[in-house]
Structures are given as structure tokens and as C-alpha cells.
Amino acid sequence: MASLPEHATATDALLAAVRSGIRVFDLGREMFIGMPQSPNHPQYRTALQRRHGDVMRDDGGSAASELLVTGTHVGTHVDALSHVSHCMKLYGGVDAAEAQTGGRFSTHGVEQVEPVVCRGVLIDLGVCEPGHEVTPDELEAACPVPLHPGDVALVRTGWGRLWPDFDAYVGHDSGVPGPGEAGARWLASHRVRAAGADTIAFERVAPGAGHALLPAHRVLLVEHGIHIIETLALEELAEAGVTEFLFVMSPLKLVGATGSPVRPLAVVPA
């Protein structure tokens, strides 16, 4: 009997895994008017542009549709490498001014981010204090398995429990926990493909400082070309005790954009 092609064998293995049962954790936040978001980005808005009954078809049918207005860094989203520059240079030394000529980025736009299907690792820090800087030692101690190049590392600070409260979640007065420069360098040293967290910015935000400085963004996006995923919903994953999973995420192909809303999934055997 002739052996199956290698791709057929891999497909069969994938189908067998699905048939045996899987559990899917939705890591994306619901998007709604008034949800917590960074004040640096346009507010999320939807409005019915066409209502049922505005136009009636001969058979009695009608349709509704809406207008959507949102920033690309609102809700659960991924940062493209064009999102942050340092001394007017993007990742790889690309000139930021030249790249953004014409109102959209000719280099490092979010449409260039390939769909992500890889191993994900949850680094669960428990509940961090407001404004706490997550250190490399804390990340090392909480990381349940060794990180491999190409993994996605998701850092849970416990901040997600504040999601229903706009002011508390944004944390302007209290500060927000997250990695600083050293923590970002620890992640970069493991050559992860992307890093994410349950906070509005993948940064330690000092009380009252807002997003005045973003060293973790500089280290990950500009120096190492590592994408950042923000405003993740990680509570259910942590409560289930899941630490390793298949991570699936795909941004919208917004040509020349600096980010995109995403709906990441963590997939594990049932």
C-alpha cells in the first residue's frame, strides 16, 4: 500500500484531534459603546444606518445595517510594527516619516501580519497591584513551561476583573500593572512571536502618568519586531487552569494600518 503524502497525514491528525473533542476559550472582549479604551484613540461608535422597515421588499422582507466607527487600537487588538517608532525609526530601521507618507503605512502595516496559529503560553501572575512593574524574575517564576521561539506569551495580571468599570480599568489615577523595559527584554530574549496581556496597554503605567512613556512597546515592536496584543480576556482561561494551548488569531487586512481588532482563541483538548 502506498504511503500517504505527508500533508495528508498531518491533515488526518488534525481532524482526529478535532473529532476527539476540543474546548475553545474566547480571549476577545465584547465591543460596545462606552467600553474601556485608551483616551489616545478614537472612541468606538456604531449607529443603525438602515433600520428594519425603512425599506420593505415586495415579499415583506427588510434588512438592517449599521455604520461602524472605531480606532484600530480599541477593544482586543494587535499592534502592527508601524504602531510605535523610536527617534523616527520603525522596526528594522525603517524611516517612519517616509513610511507614513500618503496617510497609510507602506511598510509594517497590519495587513502584513500573517494569521497566527501556534503554541500559546499563559503566564499567570495572579492579581497584581495597581502600577506594579512586572519583573523578569516574576515572569520567570510564573511561566509554567519553557518558552520556545515563535510562541505567543500571554501575561495575566488580574486586571481583567476590572473590565466592567471604565475608570478603574483604564487606571489613570491608580496606575496599571504590566512589564517595564526589563520584563519586555525577558520576553524578547525568548524570541516569542507576540506578547499580550489583560490590560489596556502592555506596559506598567504609573499612577497619574497615563501613557507618557512606553518602554515595553519600544523594546518589543521597534527593537525586536514582536507584536503586542492588548485588552485580552484571560480570566476564564486562568480559572480553567489552562497554561498551554493552540493560539489562533488573525487581524483584519486593513492596508497600511497600525493595528487591528482581533478575536483570539485558545484551543485545548476537551
N, C-alpha and C positions, 0 to 999 in steps of 0.2 A: 504494500500500500504506500502510495507516495505521501511524503510528509507535507503537512500544511505549511503554507507560507508563513513567515514569521509574524506578519501583520495580522493574519487570520488568528493565529494562536493568541496574540495579545488581545484581539477583539473578543475572542471567546472567554478569556479570563475576565475581562471587564464585564461582559454580560453575565457571567456566572456570579460575580460579586454582587451585581445589582439584583439578580434573581434571588439570591440568598437573603436579601433584605438590607436596607440601608436606613440610616436616620440622618436627616438634613437639618442643620441649625442655620437659621436665617440671621446673619450678622449685620443686616442693614436696618437703619432706623426708618420709621414711617416719616414721610414728609408732609407737613401741613402748615397752614398759615399760623404764624406765631410760635413756631418751634424754636428751640435754642439754636443760635447760629452766631458766628463771628460778626461783630459790627463792621469788619473790614470788607464785607462782601454784600452784594445786592440782596435784598430780602426776597424770600420765596413768596410768590403770589400765584394764585390761579383764579380764573373767573370764567363762568359759563359764557361762551361766545355765541352758542346756539342752544336753545332750550327745546325740550320736547313740546311740540305744539306750535312752535314758531313757523315751521313749515310742515304741512301734512301731505303725505303722498296719497295717491288715489286709492290705495288699498288700506289706508288707515295707519300706515307706519310713519314714524318720525324718528329723528336722531338728535342726539345732544353731543356737544363737544366744547372744549374749553381752550382758553389761552393760558399758556404757562410762561411765567417769568421767574427766573432764578439765577443766582450766581452759580458758577461751576464748583465752588468750594462750600456748598451748603448741604446739610444732611450728611449721610455717609458718602464719602467721596475719596478719590485718589488724586494725588498731586502728580502732575506731569513734571518732567525735568525742567520745563520752562518757567515753573512757578516762582522760583527763587534764584536770584543772582547774587554774586559777591564781587564787589568792585567792578560791576557791569559785565561780569563774565558768568555764563551758564556752564553746566557740566561739560567737561572736555575742552574748556577754554573758548567756547563759542561766544562771540560778541553779542551781548543781549540787545543793544540798540539796533544792530543790523538785523538780528533775527526777528525782531518785532515790527519791522518796517511794513507798513500796509495794514496794520491793525490786527494781525494774527501772526503766530509764530511759524516761520518757515522751517525751523529746527526744534526738535524736542516737544512738539505738540502732542496732546494726549492721544490723538489718533494713531500715534506711533507706538503706543503701549500695547503690547501683544496681550491677548487673553491669557489669564493666569490659571494654570491647573498644576498644582504642585503640593508638596507637603507643607502643612501649616503646623505651627507650634504655639500653644498658649503659655505665656509666661505670666502666671497669676501672682500678683503681689499682695492680694488681699485688699484691704481698704487703706489707701494712703491718705495722709493728712493734706489739707489744702496747701498749695505752694511747695510741696515736698519735692526735692530733686532726687529722682531715681538714679542710684549709682550703679557702676559696673558690678560691684560686689553683690548688690541686691538682685540684679538681673541674673548673674551667675548662680546665685543661691536658689532663685525661684525657677530657673529654666529646668524643666523636667527631664529633658533629653538633650544630647549634644546637637547643636545647630549645624546644619550642613550648607554648603554653598547652594544658592538657589531656593532655599526655604523662605517662607513668609513667617515672620515673628510677630505675634500679636501680644501686646502688653496690656494686661488688665490692672487698673489702678483702683477699681471700685467706684470710680467717679460716675459710672453709668447709672447708678441708682438715683442720681440727682436729675436725670433727664427730664422728668415732668416739670421741674422748676427752672424756668428760663434763667433767672438771675443767678441762682445757685450753680447751675451747670456751666454757664459762661464764666463765672467765678472772677469777675473783675476785681471785686473788693477783697475776696478771700484768697485769691491765687488758685492755681490749678496744679495738681501733681503731674510729673512727667520727667522723662530723661532730659538731662542737660547735655552739654557737649561731650563729656566723658562717657555718658551712657550711650549716646549715639555712636561714638567711636567704637565702643564694645560691640554693638550690633554690626557696624560696618566691618569690623575685623573678622566676623564670621561670614562675610560676603552674602548676606541674605538678599533675596530679590526685592523684598518690600518689608516695611515695618509699619505696624498700625497700633492704634490704642483706642480706648473708650472715651477719650477726651476730645474737646473741640479743636485742640492743636496738639500735635505730637511734640510737646515742649513742657518744661517746667515753667509755669507762668507765675511770676512773683506777685504778691498782693498789691493791688492798685497800679500795677505796671502795664497791664494789657499785653499786647503782642509787640512790645517795644524792641525786643531782641529775640532772634530765632536761631540760636546756635545749632540746635539739632537739625533743623531744616538745612542749614548751610552744610553741615557735615554729610548728611545723607544725600540730599538732592544735588548739591553743587560739587562736592568733593568726590563722592563715590557713585553717583548715578543710581541711588536706591530710592524707589518710590515710597511715598508715605500715604497711609490710609487713616482717615480720621473719623471720629464720631461713630465708632463701631458699637454694636450691641453685643456684649460679651458675657452678660450675666447668666443666661441660660446655659451657655457652653461651660462656664465655670461650675455652675450648680450641678451639672451632669458629671463632673469630674473628667471631662474630656481634655486631654493635653496634646494629642497628636491627631491629625485629621487630613483629609484631602481638602485643600483650599481651592475654591473656584471663584473667579472674579473676572469680569470683562467691562471695561469702560466704554462709554459711547464714543463713536468716531467723530468727535467734534473737531474738525480740522483747524489746527493752529491754536487750540485752546490750552489753557494752563492746568486744567483739571476736569474731572467729570464725576457726576453722581454714579454710584455703583451699588449693587446689592450682592455683597459677598456671601458665599455659602461655605459651611464646614460640613463635610460628609464623612460619616463613620459607619461601620457595620451596625446593623440593628441589634 
